[in-house]
Amino acid sequence: MRLHIQTMTDRWNAQSLARQFFVAGGAVALLAIALVGAFVTNLIEATVTRNSAAATALYVDSIIAPILPDLKTALALDETVERALDETLSQGALGQRLISFRLWRQDGTVLYSNDKALMGRRFAPNGDLQRAFSGEIVAHFDHADDEESTTERATGKRLLEIYNPVLQPWSGEIVAVLEFYEVSNEFENDIRSARLATWAAVILVTLLFFSVLSLIVFRGNRTIERQRLALAERIADLSSLLAQNTALSARVQRAAQRTAALNENFLRRVGADLHDGPAQLVAFAGLRIDSEVLLDPAVSRARREQEITAIKDSLDEAMHEIRSICTGLVLPDIEALGVGEVVERAVRAYRQRTGARVALVQEAPGDLPAPPTAMRICVYRFVQETLNNGYRHARADGQSVRLSVTGHTLTVETADTGPGFDVAAVQPKSLGLAGLRERIESLGGQFNISATPQGTVVTMRLGLGEGEQA
């Protein structure tokens, strides 16, 4: 039972607010129609019945009262009064409207009735008779149900039953009660019309009120639903952005850590290059300067000049190697250049250094916003490193560089037609490609390598808004 109730509650809560209002409000509206309609129609019927009874009682009392004797002293009606009542009640308007007529004494005795069999009989006073003797005009529009109302019940109709107190003229004391049943076809039609009009008015007003409220609720529900969907979309977007930011933050952190390691490896390589190359040559020259060939006066001039030439060649070679190492370390002046000019500068430097042919294609508009310095350096190093790799490993076959801008994304692509290589075999600690990947990803970009036996394509993508904090 509890599970069933919980299921019903869950189904109800799953409905929209508008549907809940429509169902609950509709039930309340129907209940309100029934209660208000019943109350108002009964009130109207009671009011109309009372007013009609008062008017009829006043009319009947004005005709009957002058005929009656002093009922305070008379215990019964004489034949003259009975005959006068018979004639009055059987003629004129009263004769057409009244079905029966009784004159009651307070103890329940029928002093007079148009049904002669009831005259002189005594019945237990009912509640309506007692109320009439207390001074109230009592009226009902219904089927007769009193013990003495055999004739009235036989008609099978709803009759207007009226109890009218009879007052003593000089004292105002209630001495008797007139009870009469009136045929009221027009009254019944009026009551029916009033009932229909009342029900129609109550239903119309309630439905109009409910319709207006429903319209407001449904409009509000649509607004809430639109806002809920917009909020859900916004939350989904924010959640996606949060996930992207979290992933990017993790990538940047990993990139920073790997960059630190790569920088250390790079410094070790530079140190090794300096130690194994220029340092050895300079050390060799230093040793030759202290040799006996230069210090011994007995050595011939030609032998001494030969030794000096060897020392000079060693120093020249060391200087050449130092310049070669510096060429790869020092960037040209690119702070004031656009992206296209940076790519051109890198390609031109590569051509001058190697003599290789490189095809350059630029598909970027000339009015690009000035990129941050970090992006310029990243683009320059990308072109420099990938072209150098192609020169070393692909013999500079079919090298090309393509620059394009799509929306807010900058794409630089270098390609060659060399034999390719196994991308999976590239070590994570490799200073070249791994360093490029870390540099690009640290700026929020993407780095991709596609290598086949027909050639290699290396691509970098950066958002034009990226790198502002770099």
RODO-2510 file (C-alpha; in nm, 4 decimals, decimal comma):
residues 470
     n   res          X          Y          Z
     1     m     0,0000     0,0000     0,0000
     2     r     0,2784     0,2402     0,0952
     3     l     0,4658     0,1518    -0,2249
     4     h     0,1529     0,2186    -0,4303
     5     i     0,1060     0,5564    -0,2623
     6     q     0,4739     0,6393    -0,3220
     7     t     0,4367     0,5424    -0,6890
     8     m     0,1305     0,7635    -0,7263
     9     t     0,3136     1,0493    -0,5536
    10     d     0,6127     1,0115    -0,7841
    11     r     0,3878     1,0117    -1,0903
    12     w     0,2096     1,3219    -0,9634
    13     n     0,5361     1,5025    -0,8929
    14     a     0,6636     1,4072    -1,2387
    15     q     0,3810     1,6062    -1,4013
    16     s     0,4341     1,9686    -1,4986
    17     l     0,3040     2,2436    -1,2713
    18     a     0,0488     2,3434    -1,5342
    19     r    -0,0912     1,9900    -1,5538
    20     q    -0,1015     1,9607    -1,1751
    21     f    -0,2902     2,2904    -1,1572
    22     f    -0,5288     2,1823    -1,4327
    23     v    -0,6140     1,8546    -1,2590
    24     a    -0,6297     1,9868    -0,9018
    25     g    -0,7856     2,3176    -1,0031
    26     g    -1,0409     2,1406    -1,2224
    27     a    -1,1460     1,9170    -0,9333
    28     v    -1,1733     2,2158    -0,7003
    29     a    -1,3648     2,4112    -0,9650
    30     l    -1,6159     2,1278    -1,0108
    31     l    -1,6580     2,0971    -0,6351
    32     a    -1,7027     2,4736    -0,6092
    33     i    -1,9635     2,4676    -0,8875
    34     a    -2,1560     2,1934    -0,7093
    35     l    -2,1433     2,3549    -0,3645
    36     v    -2,2025     2,7142    -0,4741
    37     g    -2,4684     2,6157    -0,7242
    38     a    -2,6554     2,4053    -0,4700
    39     f    -2,6271     2,6711    -0,2019
    40     v    -2,7378     2,9579    -0,4246
    41     t    -3,0267     2,7700    -0,5864
    42     n    -3,1532     2,6499    -0,2490
    43     l    -3,1213     3,0020    -0,1120
    44     i    -3,3082     3,1451    -0,4090
    45     e    -3,5789     2,8811    -0,3836
    46     a    -3,6173     2,9381    -0,0090
    47     t    -3,6308     3,3158    -0,0536
    48     v    -3,8773     3,3040    -0,3418
    49     t    -4,0904     3,0478    -0,1581
    50     r    -4,0954     3,2592     0,1577
    51     n    -4,1820     3,5795    -0,0301
    52     s    -4,4510     3,4092    -0,2357
    53     a    -4,5924     3,2449     0,0756
    54     a    -4,5980     3,5763     0,2599
    55     a    -4,7870     3,7426    -0,0231
    56     t    -5,0343     3,4546    -0,0537
    57     a    -5,0803     3,4350     0,3236
    58     l    -5,1519     3,8069     0,3421
    59     y    -5,4054     3,7743     0,0645
    60     v    -5,5762     3,4724     0,2163
    61     d    -5,5697     3,6235     0,5642
    62     s    -5,7342     3,9413     0,4380
    63     i    -6,0244     3,7359     0,2999
    64     i    -6,0598     3,4677     0,5659
    65     a    -5,9904     3,6655     0,8864
    66     p    -6,3095     3,8771     0,8741
    67     i    -6,5187     3,5633     0,8552
    68     l    -6,3701     3,3922     1,1597
    69     p    -6,5278     3,4382     1,5053
    70     d    -6,3339     3,5117     1,8244
    71     l    -6,1318     3,1911     1,8385
    72     k    -6,0088     3,2842     2,1870
    73     t    -6,3451     3,2068     2,3332
    74     a    -6,5031     2,9805     2,0701
    75     l    -6,3924     2,6214     2,0804
    76     a    -6,5637     2,5332     1,7506
    77     l    -6,7047     2,7006     1,4387
    78     d    -7,0769     2,7261     1,3942
    79     e    -7,2535     2,6286     1,0730
    80     t    -7,2771     2,9877     0,9505
    81     v    -6,9010     3,0346     0,9607
    82     e    -6,8424     2,6953     0,7987
    83     r    -7,0791     2,7748     0,5177
    84     a    -6,9180     3,1155     0,4637
    85     l    -6,5778     2,9542     0,4501
    86     d    -6,7010     2,6885     0,2086
    87     e    -6,8408     2,9474    -0,0244
    88     t    -6,5354     3,1733    -0,0030
    89     l    -6,2854     2,8963    -0,0627
    90     s    -6,4759     2,7393    -0,3512
    91     q    -6,5214     3,0552    -0,5553
    92     g    -6,3045     3,3120    -0,7225
    93     a    -5,9273     3,3129    -0,7229
    94     l    -5,8997     3,1124    -0,4019
    95     g    -6,1092     2,8330    -0,5408
    96     q    -5,8786     2,8030    -0,8413
    97     r    -5,5522     2,8160    -0,6499
    98     l    -5,6192     2,6329    -0,3224
    99     i    -5,6397     2,2549    -0,3123
   100     s    -5,7025     2,2248     0,0598
   101     f    -5,7558     2,4507     0,3579
   102     r    -5,7359     2,3812     0,7327
   103     l    -5,7774     2,5869     1,0446
   104     w    -5,5762     2,4551     1,3364
   105     r    -5,6054     2,5044     1,7077
   106     q    -5,2842     2,5019     1,9120
   107     d    -5,3526     2,1542     2,0560
   108     g    -5,3558     2,0035     1,7042
   109     t    -5,7351     2,0010     1,6561
   110     v    -5,8660     2,0748     1,3062
   111     l    -6,1360     2,3423     1,3533
   112     y    -6,2136     2,3593     0,9844
   113     s    -6,1138     2,1813     0,6620
   114     n    -6,2564     2,1633     0,3132
   115     d    -6,2152     1,7878     0,3684
   116     k    -6,5041     1,7449     0,6165
   117     a    -6,3675     1,4127     0,7374
   118     l    -6,0807     1,5941     0,9075
   119     m    -6,2931     1,8458     1,1007
   120     g    -6,2780     1,7882     1,4742
   121     r    -5,9928     1,5393     1,4512
   122     r    -5,6830     1,5923     1,6558
   123     f    -5,3271     1,5261     1,5353
   124     a    -4,9928     1,5613     1,7014
   125     p    -4,8660     1,9113     1,6142
   126     n    -4,5728     1,8891     1,3763
   127     g    -4,2722     2,1209     1,3789
   128     d    -4,4139     2,3554     1,1150
   129     l    -4,7387     2,4010     1,3068
   130     q    -4,5488     2,4749     1,6261
   131     r    -4,3336     2,7339     1,4477
   132     a    -4,6459     2,8976     1,3064
   133     f    -4,7986     2,9234     1,6567
   134     s    -4,4776     3,0968     1,7612
   135     g    -4,5510     3,3737     1,5093
   136     e    -4,3591     3,2613     1,1982
   137     i    -4,5031     3,2162     0,8512
   138     v    -4,3805     2,8731     0,7393
   139     a    -4,3766     2,7723     0,3732
   140     h    -4,2567     2,4657     0,1778
   141     f    -4,2639     2,3810    -0,1893
   142     d    -4,2543     2,0036    -0,1940
   143     h    -4,4633     1,6880    -0,1915
   144     a    -4,7020     1,6634     0,1034
   145     d    -4,5892     1,4176     0,3722
   146     d    -4,8064     1,5007     0,6754
   147     e    -5,0295     1,2367     0,8251
   148     e    -5,3463     1,4300     0,7487
   149     s    -5,2425     1,5209     0,3904
   150     t    -5,3856     1,2139     0,2151
   151     t    -5,5682     1,4124    -0,0537
   152     e    -5,2619     1,6280    -0,1265
   153     r    -5,0321     1,3270    -0,1617
   154     a    -5,2745     1,1755    -0,4096
   155     t    -5,2111     1,4605    -0,6547
   156     g    -4,8455     1,3518    -0,6919
   157     k    -4,7432     1,7124    -0,7442
   158     r    -4,5197     1,9505    -0,5604
   159     l    -4,7440     2,1951    -0,3754
   160     l    -4,6853     2,5207    -0,1964
   161     e    -4,7726     2,4491     0,1664
   162     i    -4,8216     2,7559     0,3880
   163     y    -4,8790     2,7890     0,7634
   164     n    -5,0115     3,1366     0,8473
   165     p    -5,0688     3,2488     1,2119
   166     v    -5,4122     3,4025     1,2863
   167     l    -5,3861     3,6985     1,5249
   168     q    -5,6523     3,8367     1,7562
   169     p    -5,7103     4,1932     1,6238
   170     w    -5,7134     4,3815     1,9559
   171     s    -5,4448     4,1833     2,1395
   172     g    -5,2217     4,0490     1,8583
   173     e    -5,2276     3,7074     2,0237
   174     i    -5,2034     3,4023     1,7984
   175     v    -5,5289     3,2132     1,8379
   176     a    -5,5140     2,9752     1,5391
   177     v    -5,3117     2,8801     1,2310
   178     l    -5,4304     2,8632     0,8729
   179     e    -5,2786     2,5817     0,6664
   180     f    -5,3430     2,5675     0,2953
   181     y    -5,1952     2,3970    -0,0075
   182     e    -5,1667     2,5970    -0,3271
   183     v    -5,1248     2,4744    -0,6834
   184     s    -4,8266     2,6724    -0,8186
   185     n    -4,7452     2,5675    -1,1705
   186     e    -4,6161     2,9116    -1,2607
   187     f    -4,4213     2,9233    -0,9360
   188     e    -4,2626     2,5883    -1,0155
   189     n    -4,1699     2,7099    -1,3639
   190     d    -4,0187     3,0236    -1,2151
   191     i    -3,8206     2,8163    -0,9659
   192     r    -3,6967     2,5893    -1,2434
   193     s    -3,5952     2,8865    -1,4573
   194     a    -3,4206     3,0456    -1,1602
   195     r    -3,2367     2,7204    -1,0893
   196     l    -3,1203     2,6874    -1,4509
   197     a    -3,0127     3,0516    -1,4676
   198     t    -2,8290     3,0194    -1,1363
   199     w    -2,6491     2,7018    -1,2374
   200     a    -2,5607     2,8523    -1,5749
   201     a    -2,4271     3,1690    -1,4109
   202     v    -2,2262     2,9754    -1,1511
   203     i    -2,0806     2,7392    -1,4137
   204     l    -2,0018     3,0242    -1,6541
   205     v    -1,8360     3,2430    -1,3906
   206     t    -1,6392     2,9521    -1,2424
   207     l    -1,5234     2,8298    -1,5829
   208     l    -1,4301     3,1828    -1,6875
   209     f    -1,2355     3,2329    -1,3655
   210     f    -1,0690     2,8920    -1,3988
   211     s    -0,9872     2,9553    -1,7670
   212     v    -0,8218     3,2879    -1,6907
   213     l    -0,6194     3,1314    -1,4085
   214     s    -0,5301     2,8354    -1,6319
   215     l    -0,4125     3,0720    -1,9052
   216     i    -0,1926     3,2580    -1,6571
   217     v    -0,0581     2,9330    -1,5087
   218     f     0,0112     2,7780    -1,8502
   219     r     0,1909     3,0914    -1,9674
   220     g     0,3900     3,0966    -1,6463
   221     n     0,4649     2,7257    -1,6848
   222     r     0,5886     2,7783    -2,0414
   223     t     0,8089     3,0620    -1,9196
   224     i     0,9421     2,8474    -1,6354
   225     e     0,9974     2,5563    -1,8734
   226     r     1,1876     2,7762    -2,1197
   227     q     1,3956     2,9167    -1,8370
   228     r     1,4534     2,5664    -1,7008
   229     l     1,5713     2,4414    -2,0405
   230     a     1,7890     2,7498    -2,0863
   231     l     1,9295     2,7003    -1,7370
   232     a     1,9903     2,3309    -1,8068
   233     e     2,1706     2,4214    -2,1292
   234     r     2,3707     2,6867    -1,9476
   235     i     2,4604     2,4378    -1,6732
   236     a     2,5572     2,1812    -1,9369
   237     d     2,7713     2,4416    -2,1141
   238     l     2,9306     2,5484    -1,7873
   239     s     2,9889     2,1860    -1,6905
   240     s     3,1488     2,1231    -2,0284
   241     l     3,3619     2,4355    -1,9950
   242     l     3,4556     2,3340    -1,6419
   243     a     3,5558     1,9892    -1,7632
   244     q     3,7543     2,1442    -2,0486
   245     n     3,9197     2,3916    -1,8135
   246     t     4,0004     2,1126    -1,5710
   247     a     4,1481     1,9013    -1,8495
   248     l     4,3332     2,2017    -1,9904
   249     s     4,4652     2,2907    -1,6470
   250     a     4,5868     1,9353    -1,6043
   251     r     4,7436     1,9455    -1,9515
   252     v     4,9127     2,2757    -1,8759
   253     q     5,0416     2,1434    -1,5460
   254     r     5,1739     1,8295    -1,7112
   255     a     5,3171     2,0377    -1,9942
   256     a     5,4886     2,2686    -1,7464
   257     q     5,6389     1,9711    -1,5666
   258     r     5,7549     1,8087    -1,8899
   259     t     5,8793     2,1443    -2,0202
   260     a     6,0940     2,1854    -1,7115
   261     a     6,2376     1,8377    -1,7697
   262     l     6,2868     1,9075    -2,1408
   263     n     6,4552     2,2386    -2,0663
   264     e     6,6934     2,0603    -1,8331
   265     n     6,7634     1,8011    -2,1011
   266     f     6,8072     2,0795    -2,3546
   267     l     7,0565     2,2559    -2,1304
   268     r     7,2433     1,9265    -2,0866
   269     r     7,2523     1,8815    -2,4638
   270     v     7,3795     2,2352    -2,5144
   271     g     7,6391     2,1744    -2,2431
   272     a     7,7354     1,8452    -2,4041
   273     d     7,7626     2,0103    -2,7456
   274     l     7,9813     2,2843    -2,6016
   275     h     8,1912     2,0362    -2,4071
   276     d     8,2344     1,7843    -2,6851
   277     g     8,2851     2,0408    -2,9603
   278     p     8,4190     2,3929    -2,9011
   279     a     8,5594     2,3144    -2,5548
   280     q     8,7665     2,0255    -2,6897
   281     l     8,8957     2,2344    -2,9783
   282     v     8,9881     2,5248    -2,7504
   283     a     9,1555     2,2837    -2,5075
   284     f     9,3503     2,1334    -2,7982
   285     a     9,4600     2,4808    -2,9094
   286     g     9,5674     2,5617    -2,5528
   287     l     9,7817     2,2515    -2,5332
   288     r     9,9452     2,3259    -2,8719
   289     i    10,0350     2,6764    -2,7595
   290     d    10,2460     2,5295    -2,4794
   291     s    10,4095     2,2733    -2,7073
   292     e    10,7892     2,2515    -2,7591
   293     v    10,7414     2,3419    -3,1250
   294     l    10,6581     2,6994    -3,0328
   295     l    10,8913     2,7287    -2,7329
   296     d    11,2078     2,5655    -2,8678
   297     p    11,4251     2,8119    -3,0654
   298     a    11,5824     2,5259    -3,2494
   299     v    11,2589     2,4418    -3,4293
   300     s    11,2512     2,5662    -3,7852
   301     r    11,0422     2,8596    -3,8868
   302     a    10,8328     2,6495    -4,1257
   303     r    10,7556     2,3940    -3,8538
   304     r    10,6549     2,6716    -3,6130
   305     e    10,4261     2,8349    -3,8717
   306     q    10,2685     2,4958    -3,9399
   307     e    10,1908     2,4564    -3,5689
   308     i    10,0467     2,8082    -3,5471
   309     t     9,8257     2,7363    -3,8499
   310     a     9,6939     2,4185    -3,6811
   311     i     9,6138     2,6145    -3,3640
   312     k     9,4355     2,8831    -3,5661
   313     d     9,2333     2,6218    -3,7578
   314     s     9,1280     2,4608    -3,4274
   315     l     9,0135     2,7953    -3,2871
   316     d     8,8292     2,8819    -3,6100
   317     e     8,6517     2,5472    -3,5988
   318     a     8,5534     2,6053    -3,2348
   319     m     8,4186     2,9514    -3,3210
   320     h     8,2222     2,8043    -3,6111
   321     e     8,0642     2,5422    -3,3873
   322     i     7,9793     2,8030    -3,1235
   323     r     7,8071     3,0173    -3,3863
   324     s     7,6164     2,7147    -3,5149
   325     i     7,4938     2,6364    -3,1655
   326     c     7,3932     3,0016    -3,1064
   327     t     7,2088     3,0137    -3,4358
   328     g     6,9668     2,7520    -3,3065
   329     l     6,9279     2,9213    -2,9688
   330     v     6,8840     3,2867    -3,0570
   331     l     6,5620     3,4000    -3,2249
   332     p     6,5575     3,6794    -3,4792
   333     d     6,3716     3,9999    -3,3955
   334     i     6,0067     3,8855    -3,4324
   335     e     5,8277     4,0934    -3,1635
   336     a     5,6801     4,3354    -3,4195
   337     l     5,5979     4,0772    -3,6889
   338     g     5,2628     3,9270    -3,7809
   339     v     5,2048     3,5522    -3,7966
   340     g     5,2590     3,5399    -4,1731
   341     e     5,5834     3,7354    -4,1452
   342     v     5,7053     3,5066    -3,8668
   343     v     5,6481     3,2025    -4,0912
   344     e     5,8253     3,3750    -4,3822
   345     r     6,1219     3,4629    -4,1571
   346     a     6,1546     3,1019    -4,0370
   347     v     6,1334     2,9626    -4,3925
   348     r     6,3851     3,2177    -4,5243
   349     a     6,6323     3,1367    -4,2474
   350     y     6,5991     2,7663    -4,3217
   351     r     6,6565     2,8216    -4,6937
   352     q     6,9664     3,0308    -4,6272
   353     r     7,1118     2,7778    -4,3855
   354     t     7,0433     2,4609    -4,5892
   355     g     6,9879     2,5755    -4,9442
   356     a     6,6789     2,3494    -4,9573
   357     r     6,3665     2,4433    -5,1516
   358     v     6,0471     2,4967    -4,9468
   359     a     5,6987     2,5781    -5,0871
   360     l     5,5191     2,8400    -4,8749
   361     v     5,1385     2,8803    -4,8973
   362     q     4,9536     3,1417    -4,6905
   363     e     4,5740     3,1391    -4,6683
   364     a     4,5358     3,3954    -4,3890
   365     p     4,3798     3,7436    -4,4177
   366     g     4,6160     4,0332    -4,3927
   367     d     4,4240     4,2084    -4,1126
   368     l     4,4782     3,9430    -3,8452
   369     p     4,5059     4,0775    -3,4886
   370     a     4,8628     4,1037    -3,3596
   371     p     4,9396     3,7717    -3,1855
   372     p     5,1077     3,7614    -2,8448
   373     t     5,4827     3,7066    -2,8309
   374     a     5,4440     3,3537    -2,6978
   375     m     5,2434     3,2584    -3,0070
   376     r     5,5029     3,4144    -3,2416
   377     i     5,7815     3,2198    -3,0730
   378     c     5,5778     2,8979    -3,0832
   379     v     5,5038     2,9383    -3,4556
   380     y     5,8689     3,0191    -3,5359
   381     r     6,0039     2,7236    -3,3378
   382     f     5,7453     2,4914    -3,4935
   383     v     5,8432     2,5825    -3,8484
   384     q     6,2146     2,5804    -3,7612
   385     e     6,2127     2,2418    -3,5861
   386     t     5,9861     2,0566    -3,8305
   387     l     6,1802     2,1804    -4,1350
   388     n     6,5097     2,0830    -3,9690
   389     n     6,3687     1,7368    -3,8935
   390     g     6,2624     1,7028    -4,2551
   391     y     6,6091     1,8077    -4,3660
   392     r     6,7800     1,5519    -4,1424
   393     h     6,5422     1,2570    -4,1844
   394     a     6,3620     1,3119    -4,5165
   395     r     6,6510     1,4604    -4,7174
   396     a     6,4383     1,7790    -4,7611
   397     d     6,2235     1,6072    -5,0262
   398     g     5,9084     1,7976    -5,1235
   399     q     5,9028     2,0218    -4,8163
   400     s     5,6159     2,2703    -4,7840
   401     v     5,4684     2,5044    -4,5245
   402     r     5,0993     2,6050    -4,5207
   403     l     4,9496     2,8805    -4,3025
   404     s     4,5689     2,9152    -4,2752
   405     v     4,3106     3,0780    -4,0505
   406     t     3,9593     2,9352    -4,0042
   407     g     3,7378     3,1388    -3,7767
   408     h     3,9506     3,2045    -3,4694
   409     t     4,1830     2,9078    -3,5234
   410     l     4,5345     2,9435    -3,6645
   411     t     4,6741     2,6348    -3,8406
   412     v     5,0365     2,5848    -3,9473
   413     e     5,1213     2,2678    -4,1388
   414     t     5,4607     2,1431    -4,2584
   415     a     5,4924     1,8451    -4,4906
   416     d     5,7521     1,6462    -4,6838
   417     t     5,7540     1,3490    -4,9217
   418     g     6,0208     1,1540    -4,7355
   419     p     5,9961     0,7919    -4,6204
   420     g     5,8186     0,8792    -4,2942
   421     f     5,8832     0,7239    -3,9551
   422     d     5,7155     0,5406    -3,6696
   423     v     5,5417     0,8058    -3,4606
   424     a     5,5006     0,5626    -3,1676
   425     a     5,8769     0,5216    -3,1548
   426     v     5,9362     0,8876    -3,0689
   427     q     6,0552     0,8987    -2,7090
   428     p     5,8627     1,1255    -2,4637
   429     k     6,1952     1,2811    -2,3631
   430     s     6,2871     1,3650    -2,7222
   431     l     6,3857     1,7302    -2,7289
   432     g     6,2534     1,8092    -3,0784
   433     l     5,8980     1,6905    -3,1370
   434     a     5,8208     1,6354    -2,7677
   435     g     5,9381     1,9885    -2,6917
   436     l     5,7146     2,1255    -2,9672
   437     r     5,4147     1,9340    -2,8350
   438     e     5,4659     2,0659    -2,4834
   439     r     5,5177     2,4218    -2,6056
   440     i     5,1993     2,4142    -2,8182
   441     e     4,9809     2,2405    -2,5594
   442     s     5,0974     2,4807    -2,2888
   443     l     4,9331     2,7563    -2,4984
   444     g     4,6081     2,5559    -2,5230
   445     g     4,6772     2,4398    -2,8791
   446     q     4,6813     2,1049    -3,0558
   447     f     4,9796     1,9179    -3,2038
   448     n     4,9449     1,6302    -3,4500
   449     i     5,1840     1,4116    -3,6534
   450     s     5,0769     1,1975    -3,9481
   451     a     5,3588     0,9830    -4,0915
   452     t     5,3268     0,7354    -4,3799
   453     p     5,5760     0,5855    -4,6264
   454     q     5,4633     0,8573    -4,8690
   455     g     5,5571     1,1437    -4,6393
   456     t     5,5057     1,3195    -4,3083
   457     v     5,2632     1,5974    -4,2131
   458     v     5,3043     1,7873    -3,8839
   459     t     5,0209     2,0216    -3,7811
   460     m     4,9766     2,2765    -3,5049
   461     r     4,6540     2,4613    -3,4203
   462     l     4,6226     2,7588    -3,1892
   463     g     4,3276     2,9789    -3,1002
   464     l     4,3963     3,3401    -3,1892
   465     g     4,2903     3,4317    -2,8365
   466     e     4,5263     3,1832    -2,6757
   467     g     4,8562     3,2632    -2,5225
   468     e     4,7574     3,6038    -2,3843
   469     q     4,8881     3,5114    -2,0430
   470     a     5,2035     3,3516    -2,1777
***
